[in-house]
């Protein structure tokens, strides 16, 4: 089976954030991801990871003013200094957490602006950031996100993301392939995986059920076939990334709901 990472921004919502590490470890997770490392005390994050023998596998660089609706700065002309500050901070946090990947959000297209006019800014910013990340051995990721969940987001399609990485031309910039977003936008997740899941191109996978963004066995996916394909492609091509569980438990904040859902679709013994 793939290596599963618990997304602690989504799973165990009934618990305070710092208690979610222990809950994930009890459910057999060895890796975790979450949205924003800069929102939490770094010493406490390190302590929780160490206490439970877990690896931080991914977090997002600061995206601008999230509360005001910003979803990344990378494509926005005139925000280059803020973008650079966010990358410097994210790379420092990645080093402290020994986290090998940082997701860089592209940003929303401002009203009245042609999306194509933002591409040059995005490429230049990502090239600068990828070179900085490479110097400390960190991989940056870009993720296509569906416009229903995130209206106006610049990056929406898998081929668009791979073309962007090719234009940036740095091995330290790769694609974060969220199978939920992929299915919502394009469908054909099996074909998309067969096309794109290769070392050096896709750094990280994520999954949730479609529609609803609940457990991945709730909805249209043939989960057994999908996980089997990821296993087969990983063995065939030498891909060794993580599969992040970035979904909202169908039970909401019901105590124990995340664990109950996991036992249904991903049987695992406590560590």
N, C-alpha and C positions, 0 to 999 in steps of 0.2 A: 504494500500500500504506500501511497505518497507520504511524505513527512508533513504532518498537519501542524499548523501554528494557530493558536487561539488569538483572535482579535479581541483584546480586552476593552476596546471602546464599544464593542457590540455585545459580547457574551457576558454572562453573569451580571445583568443589569440591576439585580436586586442587592448587590453588594457594593460597598465603597470601593473605589478603584483599586487601592493598594491591596485589598483582600482578594482581588480576583486572581492574582498570581497563584496563591495557594490553591484556590478552587480549580484552576486550570491544571496545576500539577497533579492534583488528586484524580483528575479525569484523564491522566496519561499524556498530556501535552508536554513536549520538551522545548517547544519554541513558542514565542509570543510576538505579537505585533500590536500596535495601537496607533492612534492618529498622531498625537503631538507630544514628543518628549519634552519640549520646552515648557509645557504646562505643569510639570511635576518636578519635585526636588530630585536632582540627579543622584545624591548619595542614597536616598531611599529607593530609587529605582534599582540602583546597583545592588543594594542589600537584598531586595526582594528576589531579583534574578539569582543571586548567589545562594540565598537560603533554600531555593527550590530547584537548584541545578538546571536553570532554564537559560535558553539563548534568546536574546533580542534579535529578531530577524529582519525587522522593518519598522520604520516610522516615517512620518511626513515632515518635511521642512515647513517652517512657519509660512502660512499662505496669505499673509496680509491680515486685514481686519475681518475675521471670520464672522463675528456678530453682525457686521455691516453687509455681509453677503459676499465678501471677496473669497475667491477660491484659487488663489495662486497669483503670483506676480510676474511669472516668467515671460509672458507674451505682451506685457504692458509697457509701451514706450514712456519714458520719463520716470519709471520706478526702478531703474537699474540699481541704484545705490541701496534701496531697501531690499531688493532681491539678493544682492551680494552679501549684505549683512545677515540675511536669513540663511544663506548657504554656509557662511562662515560659522554661524552658531550651530547649525545642524551637523556640520562635520565635526565640530568639537564634541557635541553630544554623542555622535556615532562612535567616536574614538573612546569616549568614557564608557559607553555601554557595550563596546566591542560588537557593534551592530554593522553588518557588512553592506546594508542597503538603505538608501534614503529615497523616498518618493518625493519628486519635485512637481508640484501642481502647476499646470500650464496657465490657468487663469480663465476668467470669463471674458467674453468679447464685449467691450463697451457698446452701449446703444449708439447706432448711427455709424459704426465703424465697419469697414469691409474686413472680414476675418483674415483674408489673404494678406492684408497690409500689416498684420501683426507678426507674420511668420519670420521676417528677418530679425526682429527683436528677440523672438523666442529662440531661434537658432543661435544667435550670438550669445545670449545669456546661458543657454545650455552648454555651449562649447566651452565657455569660460568656466562654468561650474564643473563640468566633467573633467577638465584638466586639473582643477584643484582637487577634486575627489580622488583622481587616479594617484595623486602624489601620496595619499595615505591608504591606498588600497580599498577605497569605498566605491561601490557601484551606485549610480543614480538611476532612478527609474522614472518613466513617464507612463501614465495610465489613461487609456481611452475611457471616458465616463459617459453614460447615457444621458441624453438631454431631458428625459422625464424626471430623473432624480436630481439633476444639476443643470437646469436650463442655462443656455448661453455658454456652456463650457467649450473652450476652443478645440479640444481633442476628443473625438468621439469614435473613431474607427481604427481597427487593428492595422490595416495597410497604411493609414495616415501616420500612425505612431512609428511604424518601421521605416517609412520614408523619412520622417523627421530624424530618427536616429542615424540613418544613412547620411543625411545632409550635414548633421553635426560632425559625424566622422570620428567619434571618440569611442573606444571600446568600453569605457567606463559609463556610458549611457546606454541603457537597455530598456526593454518594454516590461511593464507590469501588466499582466494579462488577467483581468478579472472576468471570469466566465459568466457571471451574472450580467455585467454591463455588456459584454460581447453578445450574449443571447438577446438582450433587450434591444440592442441597436441593429444587429446584423443577422442573428440566428446562425445556424450552421456551426455550432461550437466544435463538433468533431472535426470538420474540415479545417477550421481555423487552427486547432491544435496541430493537426497533421502538417499544416503549412508552416506554422511559426515556431513551434516548441523545439528550440535548438539551443545548445549552449552558446552564450555570447549574444543572443538575440532576445530571449525572454529570461529575465532574471528572477521573476516571482509570479506565482499564480494565486488567485483568490477565487472563492466560490460562495454562492448563495443560491437558494431556490428561486425559480422564475415561474410566475410573478410573485410578488410579495416580499422578496428578500428574506425569507425564513430559512429553515434548515434545507440543505440542498436536495433532500429526498422529497421535499414538498413542492410539487410543480411539474414542469415539463421534462426535466432531465431524467434519462435512464442512468441513475447514479452508478450502478455497478459497471455498466459499459464505459462510462466516462472515466471513472477511476482506473479501470482496467487499461484503457487507452493511454492514460498518463503514465501508468507503470510501464507499459510496453514501449512507448516512445522514449521514456527516460532510460530504459535498459538499452534500447537500440542506438540512441544518439548520445548517451552519456550526460543527459541533463540531470542535475542533482539539486534542484531548488526546493522550496517549500510551497505548500498549498495552504494559504491563509483562510481561516474560517471567519469570513467577514459577513455575518448575517445576524438578523434580529430573531431571537428565539420566539417561536410561535406562541409560547406561553406568556410572553411579556416579562413582567418583573416577578412572576410567581417564584417563590423560593424553590430552588432545585430544578427549575425548568430547563436551564441550559444542559445540565447533566442528564436529565431524562431524555431530552432530544438527542444528545450524543449517543446514548446507549441504543437508541433506535437505529440510527444510520451509520454510526462508527463505533462498533463494539470495541472496547479497550479496557484492559485491566489497569487498576490503579498502580502507579509506579511504586 
